Amino acid sequence: MENHLQTKDWGLGLNNEHLIIAGPCSAETPEQIEKVCADMITANVVPDVFRAGIWKPRTRPGSFEGIGEEGLGWLEIVREKLNIPITIEVGNASHVESALKHGVDILWIGARTTVNPFAVQEIADALKGVDIPVMVKNPMNPDLELWRGALERLQVVGVNKLAAIHRGFSDAYDTKFRNKPNWSMPIHLKRLWKGMQVINDPSHIVGNRKGIYETAQRAINFGLDGLMIETHHDPDNAWSDAKQQVTPQQLREILDKIDFKHPVQNENPSEKLQDLRNAVDHLDDQLMDLLAERFSIIDQIGEHKRDNNLIVFQADRWKQVMESRTAKGMDKNLSEKFMKELLYCIHEESVKRQEKKLRGDVSAKKSV
């Protein structure tokens, strides 16, 4: 499977350099769908694909959970007014059956469903032998293998038009984003799965309409392949996710501001650029040497703790290291966020190495 995934030309088959998907979070009424379409035409912002939620998985009961199958019939309005493909979210085999019956063009699997391999497999089995494009949103938590696995389950049953949707990851400690973007995750997916389209969903990442442009531009800068932006004729009165939806006119303004030009791939770097890269390579070698030396000392600390019956984690010491090193890094123009993430990674590896020393001592005693 690995070689196949690396070589096949994946995507939705729409041949757009940057795919624009737009439409309301939820289909609410036929009048709403018609008004959104009319406003898109007026604003000259007809997207490549129209999205609308029919079934909405909500966190708590009592919230609007989508209009259900009745809303699928309303999407004929989109075909009449805009003549573009339609995509909806499906969460089980029954949803798939209804969507296919109503001629939906593209399906997507939501983040809450991606986390459950049983649910994804049920959807995949329902699509066996069906020639329809499918998009898969990343799981709620930053688990690349789970995201990749959901795509693979669809590929195994013969779904040949696949794309991923990057909508960010839950993080209770991040106050800027509704769902933290963790940009390395979609970029890594594209590296692992050559040719895979990854479409960014800035609406769900930011959670408010003010930050959509900035996040969308970053997605394009990082080489992602399109945008899914929730669009409603009257966002403030939307039945779901009102804060993150924009009007068609606002969508037009966002897209007009975005620079969609891909960075030039410089296969033959200039002499100056190559010199700078060589300097970075040299510094990286020094960093590796320093880290190896640091962890060698950590191993000695682990041995000392073992010999003196000390616990691995010393809370006061960890707090002092985190505060002092973060401050020093910030003094050297390194961001607080970067310093804390770096120190957490180093600390986690340090704890693992010290625990290994302790386990090695226990194993030695058992063998005597």
C-alpha positions as CSV (number, residue, x, y, z in Angstrom):
1,M,0.0,0.0,0.0
2,E,2.8,2.4,0.9
3,N,4.2,2.5,-2.7
4,H,0.8,2.9,-4.2
5,L,0.0,5.9,-1.9
6,Q,3.3,7.5,-2.8
7,T,2.8,7.4,-6.6
8,K,-0.9,7.8,-7.4
9,D,-2.2,11.2,-8.4
10,W,-4.9,11.8,-5.8
11,G,-7.5,14.6,-5.6
12,L,-11.1,15.3,-6.3
13,G,-10.7,15.4,-10.0
14,L,-11.8,19.1,-10.4
15,N,-8.5,20.3,-11.8
16,N,-8.5,23.5,-9.8
17,E,-5.1,24.8,-8.7
18,H,-6.8,26.2,-5.5
19,L,-10.3,24.8,-4.8
20,I,-12.8,27.1,-3.2
21,I,-15.6,25.5,-1.3
22,A,-18.2,27.8,0.3
23,G,-21.8,27.7,1.6
24,P,-23.6,27.7,4.9
25,C,-22.6,25.7,8.0
26,S,-26.2,24.2,7.9
27,A,-29.0,24.0,5.4
28,E,-31.8,25.7,7.3
29,T,-34.6,26.5,4.8
30,P,-35.1,26.5,1.0
31,E,-35.3,30.3,1.1
32,Q,-31.9,30.4,2.9
33,I,-30.2,28.3,0.2
34,E,-31.8,30.4,-2.5
35,K,-30.7,33.6,-0.9
36,V,-27.1,32.4,-0.4
37,C,-26.9,31.5,-4.1
38,A,-28.4,34.8,-5.2
39,D,-25.9,36.8,-3.0
40,M,-23.0,34.7,-4.4
41,I,-24.0,35.7,-7.9
42,T,-24.4,39.3,-6.9
43,A,-21.0,39.4,-5.3
44,N,-19.4,37.5,-8.2
45,V,-18.1,34.8,-5.9
46,V,-19.5,31.5,-7.1
47,P,-17.3,28.9,-5.6
48,D,-16.0,25.7,-7.2
49,V,-18.1,23.6,-4.8
50,F,-21.1,24.4,-2.6
51,R,-21.1,23.0,0.9
52,A,-24.0,22.7,3.3
53,G,-24.5,20.7,6.5
54,I,-27.5,18.4,6.5
55,W,-26.7,16.3,9.6
56,K,-24.8,18.2,12.3
57,P,-23.0,16.3,15.1
58,R,-23.3,18.5,18.1
59,T,-21.6,18.4,21.4
60,R,-24.7,18.6,23.6
61,P,-28.3,17.4,23.0
62,G,-30.8,20.1,22.3
63,S,-28.6,22.0,19.8
64,F,-29.6,22.2,16.2
65,E,-28.5,18.9,14.7
66,G,-29.3,19.6,11.1
67,I,-32.5,19.5,9.1
68,G,-31.9,15.9,7.9
69,E,-32.8,14.3,4.6
70,E,-35.4,16.8,3.8
71,G,-32.7,19.4,3.2
72,L,-31.1,17.3,0.5
73,G,-34.0,18.1,-1.8
74,W,-33.3,21.8,-1.3
75,L,-29.8,21.5,-2.8
76,E,-31.4,21.3,-6.2
77,I,-31.6,25.0,-5.9
78,V,-27.8,25.2,-6.0
79,R,-27.7,23.2,-9.2
80,E,-30.3,25.4,-10.8
81,K,-28.8,28.7,-9.7
82,L,-25.0,28.0,-9.6
83,N,-24.5,24.8,-11.6
84,I,-21.7,23.6,-9.4
85,P,-21.0,20.4,-7.5
86,I,-22.5,20.0,-4.0
87,T,-20.8,18.5,-0.9
88,I,-22.3,17.4,2.4
89,E,-21.0,15.7,5.6
90,V,-21.9,12.1,6.2
91,G,-21.5,10.3,9.5
92,N,-22.8,6.8,8.8
93,A,-24.0,4.4,6.1
94,S,-27.5,5.7,6.3
95,H,-26.3,9.2,5.5
96,V,-24.3,7.9,2.5
97,E,-27.4,6.1,1.2
98,S,-29.5,9.2,1.4
99,A,-26.8,11.4,-0.2
100,L,-26.3,9.0,-3.1
101,K,-30.1,8.8,-3.6
102,H,-30.2,12.6,-4.0
103,G,-27.2,12.8,-6.3
104,V,-24.8,14.6,-4.0
105,D,-21.6,15.1,-5.9
106,I,-18.9,15.0,-3.1
107,L,-19.0,13.7,0.4
108,W,-17.0,14.7,3.4
109,I,-16.3,12.9,6.7
110,G,-16.3,15.2,9.7
111,A,-13.7,15.4,12.5
112,R,-15.9,13.7,15.1
113,T,-16.4,10.8,12.7
114,T,-12.7,10.5,11.7
115,V,-11.7,9.7,15.3
116,N,-13.8,6.5,15.1
117,P,-12.4,3.8,12.8
118,F,-15.6,1.7,13.1
119,A,-17.7,4.7,11.8
120,V,-15.2,5.4,9.0
121,Q,-15.2,1.7,8.0
122,E,-19.0,1.7,7.9
123,I,-18.9,4.6,5.5
124,A,-16.2,3.0,3.4
125,D,-18.2,-0.2,3.1
126,A,-21.2,1.8,2.0
127,L,-19.1,3.4,-0.7
128,K,-17.6,0.2,-2.1
129,G,-17.9,0.3,-5.8
130,V,-19.3,3.9,-5.9
131,D,-17.4,6.4,-8.0
132,I,-17.7,9.6,-5.8
133,P,-15.1,11.9,-4.4
134,V,-14.7,11.9,-0.7
135,M,-12.9,14.4,1.6
136,V,-11.8,13.5,5.2
137,K,-11.4,16.1,7.9
138,N,-8.6,15.7,10.4
139,P,-9.5,14.0,13.7
140,M,-10.2,16.2,16.7
141,N,-6.8,15.5,18.2
142,P,-3.5,15.8,16.3
143,D,-3.2,12.1,15.4
144,L,-1.7,11.9,11.9
145,E,-2.0,8.1,11.7
146,L,-5.7,8.3,12.5
147,W,-6.3,10.9,9.8
148,R,-4.2,8.9,7.3
149,G,-5.9,5.7,8.3
150,A,-9.3,7.1,7.5
151,L,-8.2,8.0,4.0
152,E,-6.6,4.5,3.6
153,R,-9.9,2.8,4.6
154,L,-11.6,4.6,1.7
155,Q,-8.8,3.9,-0.7
156,V,-8.9,0.2,0.1
157,V,-12.6,-0.1,-0.9
158,G,-11.9,1.6,-4.3
159,V,-12.5,5.3,-3.6
160,N,-10.1,6.9,-6.0
161,K,-10.9,10.5,-5.6
162,L,-9.8,11.5,-2.2
163,A,-8.8,14.8,-0.4
164,A,-8.1,15.8,3.1
165,I,-9.6,18.8,5.0
166,H,-7.5,20.5,7.6
167,R,-9.8,22.1,10.2
168,G,-7.4,22.3,13.2
169,F,-7.2,20.4,16.4
170,S,-8.8,20.7,19.8
171,D,-6.5,22.5,22.4
172,A,-8.1,23.6,25.6
173,Y,-5.1,25.9,26.3
174,D,-5.1,27.8,23.1
175,T,-7.1,31.0,23.3
176,K,-6.4,32.4,19.9
177,F,-8.0,29.6,17.8
178,R,-11.2,27.6,18.2
179,N,-9.1,24.7,16.8
180,K,-5.3,25.0,16.8
181,P,-4.0,24.8,13.3
182,N,-0.8,22.8,14.0
183,W,0.4,23.5,10.5
184,S,3.1,20.8,10.5
185,M,0.3,18.1,10.5
186,P,-1.3,18.8,7.0
187,I,2.2,19.6,5.6
188,H,3.4,16.2,6.8
189,L,0.4,14.4,5.4
190,K,1.1,15.9,2.0
191,R,4.7,14.7,2.2
192,L,3.7,11.2,3.2
193,W,0.9,10.9,0.7
194,K,2.2,12.3,-2.6
195,G,-0.4,14.0,-4.7
196,M,-3.0,14.3,-1.8
197,Q,-5.0,17.5,-1.9
198,V,-5.3,19.1,1.5
199,I,-8.0,21.8,1.7
200,N,-7.9,24.3,4.6
201,D,-11.0,25.1,6.7
202,P,-10.2,28.5,8.3
203,S,-13.7,28.9,9.6
204,H,-13.4,26.1,12.0
205,I,-9.7,26.9,12.9
206,V,-10.4,30.5,13.9
207,G,-14.0,30.2,15.1
208,N,-14.8,33.8,14.2
209,R,-15.0,35.7,10.9
210,K,-12.4,38.3,11.7
211,G,-9.5,35.9,11.6
212,I,-10.4,33.9,8.5
213,Y,-8.3,35.9,6.0
214,E,-5.1,35.6,8.0
215,T,-5.5,31.9,8.5
216,A,-6.5,31.3,4.8
217,Q,-3.5,33.2,3.6
218,R,-1.2,31.1,5.8
219,A,-2.7,27.9,4.4
220,I,-2.0,29.0,0.9
221,N,1.6,30.1,1.9
222,F,2.1,26.6,3.3
223,G,1.2,25.1,0.0
224,L,-2.3,23.8,0.8
225,D,-4.6,23.2,-2.1
226,G,-7.8,25.1,-1.3
227,L,-10.2,26.7,1.2
228,M,-13.5,25.7,2.7
229,I,-15.2,28.9,4.1
230,E,-18.6,28.9,5.7
231,T,-20.8,31.4,3.9
232,H,-24.3,32.6,4.9
233,H,-26.5,35.4,3.7
234,D,-27.2,36.4,7.3
235,P,-24.4,35.0,9.5
236,D,-25.5,36.6,12.7
237,N,-28.8,34.8,12.6
238,A,-27.4,31.4,11.4
239,W,-28.8,28.4,13.2
240,S,-25.3,27.0,13.8
241,D,-21.7,28.4,14.1
242,A,-22.9,32.0,13.5
243,K,-19.7,33.7,14.6
244,Q,-17.5,32.0,12.0
245,Q,-19.6,32.5,8.9
246,V,-19.2,35.3,6.4
247,T,-21.5,36.8,3.8
248,P,-20.9,36.2,0.1
249,Q,-19.7,39.8,-0.1
250,Q,-17.2,39.3,2.7
251,L,-16.1,36.0,1.1
252,R,-15.4,38.0,-2.1
253,E,-13.3,40.5,-0.1
254,I,-11.3,37.8,1.6
255,L,-10.5,36.0,-1.6
256,D,-9.6,39.2,-3.3
257,K,-7.0,39.9,-0.6
258,I,-5.4,36.5,-0.7
259,D,-2.2,36.0,-2.7
260,F,-2.8,32.6,-4.3
261,K,0.6,32.5,-6.1
262,H,2.5,29.4,-5.2
263,P,6.1,30.2,-4.1
264,V,8.6,29.4,-6.8
265,Q,10.3,26.1,-6.3
266,N,14.0,27.0,-6.6
267,E,15.6,23.8,-7.8
268,N,18.9,25.7,-8.6
269,P,19.6,28.0,-5.7
270,S,21.8,31.0,-6.1
271,E,25.3,30.9,-4.6
272,K,24.2,33.2,-1.8
273,L,21.2,30.9,-0.9
274,Q,23.4,27.8,-1.0
275,D,25.9,29.5,1.3
276,L,23.2,30.4,3.8
277,R,21.9,26.8,3.6
278,N,25.3,25.5,4.3
279,A,25.6,27.7,7.3
280,V,22.3,26.4,8.6
281,D,23.5,22.8,8.0
282,H,26.6,23.5,10.0
283,L,24.6,25.0,12.9
284,D,22.3,22.1,12.9
285,D,25.2,19.7,13.3
286,Q,26.3,21.8,16.3
287,L,22.8,21.6,17.7
288,M,22.8,17.8,17.4
289,D,26.2,17.6,19.1
290,L,25.0,19.9,22.0
291,L,21.8,17.9,22.4
292,A,23.7,14.6,22.5
293,E,26.1,16.1,25.1
294,R,23.1,17.4,27.1
295,F,21.3,14.0,27.1
296,S,24.6,12.3,28.1
297,I,24.5,14.4,31.2
298,I,20.8,13.6,31.7
299,D,21.7,9.9,31.7
300,Q,24.2,10.5,34.5
301,I,21.5,12.4,36.4
302,G,19.3,9.4,35.9
303,E,22.0,7.1,37.3
304,H,22.5,9.4,40.3
305,K,18.7,9.4,41.1
306,R,18.6,5.7,40.8
307,D,21.6,5.2,43.1
308,N,20.1,7.7,45.7
309,N,16.5,6.5,45.4
310,L,15.3,9.8,44.1
311,I,12.1,10.2,42.0
312,V,12.6,11.2,38.3
313,F,10.3,14.3,38.2
314,Q,11.3,17.2,40.4
315,A,8.5,19.8,40.1
316,D,10.5,22.7,41.6
317,R,13.4,22.1,39.3
318,W,11.2,21.8,36.2
319,K,9.4,25.0,37.0
320,Q,12.7,26.8,37.5
321,V,14.1,25.5,34.2
322,M,11.0,26.3,32.2
323,E,10.8,29.9,33.5
324,S,14.5,30.8,33.3
325,R,15.1,29.2,29.9
326,T,11.9,30.7,28.4
327,A,13.0,34.1,29.6
328,K,16.5,33.7,28.2
329,G,15.0,32.6,24.8
330,M,12.7,35.6,24.7
331,D,15.7,37.9,25.4
332,K,17.2,36.4,22.2
333,N,14.1,37.1,20.1
334,L,12.7,33.6,20.3
335,S,9.0,33.5,20.9
336,E,7.5,32.3,24.3
337,K,5.4,29.7,22.5
338,F,8.4,28.3,20.7
339,M,10.5,28.1,23.8
340,K,7.9,26.4,25.8
341,E,7.2,23.8,23.1
342,L,10.9,23.2,22.7
343,L,11.5,22.8,26.5
344,Y,8.5,20.4,26.8
345,C,10.0,18.2,24.1
346,I,13.4,18.2,25.7
347,H,11.9,17.6,29.2
348,E,9.8,14.7,27.9
349,E,12.9,13.0,26.4
350,S,14.9,13.6,29.5
351,V,12.2,12.0,31.7
352,K,12.1,8.9,29.4
353,R,15.9,8.5,29.5
354,Q,15.9,8.8,33.3
355,E,13.1,6.3,33.6
356,K,15.0,3.9,31.4
357,K,18.0,4.1,33.8
358,L,15.6,3.2,36.7
359,R,14.1,0.3,34.8
360,G,17.5,-0.9,33.8
361,D,18.4,-1.1,37.5
362,V,15.2,-3.0,38.3
363,S,15.9,-5.5,35.5
364,A,19.4,-6.1,36.7
365,K,18.2,-6.9,40.2
366,K,15.6,-9.3,38.9
367,S,18.3,-11.2,36.9
368,V,20.7,-11.7,39.8
